[in-house]
Amino acid sequence: MSKTHKTKRDERRVARARRRLYTRIMTIGIIVLAAAVVIWLVMNTLTSKAAEGKAATQTSMALLTPGGANPELVGTKQYSAAPPMLIDAKKQYTAIVKMAKGGEFVIQLFPDKAPITVNSFIFLARQGFFDGVTFHRVLEGFMAQGGDPTGTGGGGPGYAFENESNDLAFDKAGVVAMANAGRDTNGSQFFITFGVVGLTESDYTIFGQVINGMDVVNGITRRDPNQNPNFTGDVIESITITENQ
């Protein structure tokens, strides 16, 4: 075999080897690039989820942190969400309820027994929510119910919160508890008992006790919505919250 033929054959062999090497390099490059894209997509997804989780956590914390932003007012006496925790459960709070027709009574609130409920009640009172609201359902020998801005028994503040269990009982006059449409549907409606009543404590959250002015409570005009009364209930002029250490 001539040197010329041998040289050409070697050149073709080298060329084929270079093409194979080039093909391998390209294949490896494509695989590395694809792997990098996959890793980037995975990391981007994880980062996004972590950011979403952090934002959700911050939102949840905002609802539980004292001094958080108040919920947005989205309508007449309607709020976008329950209020943040604004009270100190170790402090003492009272609510002075002034009636439009005259007279007032004082409720001792129990933030240590029902912090979520007391917090909501205080928030609404300080916002003037109860001003002009009536005791729309007042039944002889049972209780006086108010806190509904519509006066129909079907209204509320635009949000609901859960029941709170405690050791308080419906064992005397002047017990203050949340009215609801079933467990964990508490809003703004509350009731005050006229005496011992046969209610199951687990169905309602007791959060206060009338400590002064029970005669004013007893004087609230009786009104049974089921009898289609042609008059509105007695009006709450204002509720003022006092705070003590």
Summary of the structure (lengths in Angstrom):
residues: 245
radius of gyration: 34.6
end to end distance: 111.1
largest distance: 128.9
contacts: 685
relative contact order: 0.15
helix: 35%
strand: 23%
